[in-house]
Amino acid sequence: MPERLKTLAEFTKPHMVLICTQCDRKGRYNVARLIEKHGEEMPIRDFIDMIGQSCHRRTHPTEHQRCGLGCDDLIYMFMPKPAADGYAEKLEQNKKAARE
């Protein structure tokens, strides 16, 4: 079963910084305002996709030019912390799910 998408309400920092790895595009968004405008249940991935729609590399990707818009904070925000209780169990569950 696929994991549920993380929502704007689950974003733990006050600002979401989006950066494109392919160009110099950068943006900083107030999460409280995003929730007011789009609702707390909006998936973070959907918000990033919505912002990326103005990028030509996202709407018309080529083999060598794709949009690299993303949020570096997401890499660490939703991963279990090594010192946290249940880390080893969560890691084992992820490995087991990947094998299935």
MOGI-V642391 format. One line per field, one symbol per residue. phi: phi as a letter, one per 40 degrees, with the letter a starting at -180 (. if undefined). burial: I if it has 16 or more other ideal C-beta (glycine too) atoms within 10 Angstrom, else O. A space follows every 10 residues. Layout:
phi->???
burial->???
This chain:
phi->.cccccbdcc ccbcbbbbbc cbaccaabbc cccccccbgc cccddccccc cccccccccb cbcbbbcbca bcccdbcbcc cdcccgcccc cccccccccc
burial->OOOOOOIIOO IOOOOIOIOI OOOOIOOOIO IOOIIOOOOO OIOIOOIIOO IIOOIOIIOO OOOOOOIOIO IOIOOOOOOO OOOOOOOOOO OOOOOOOOOO
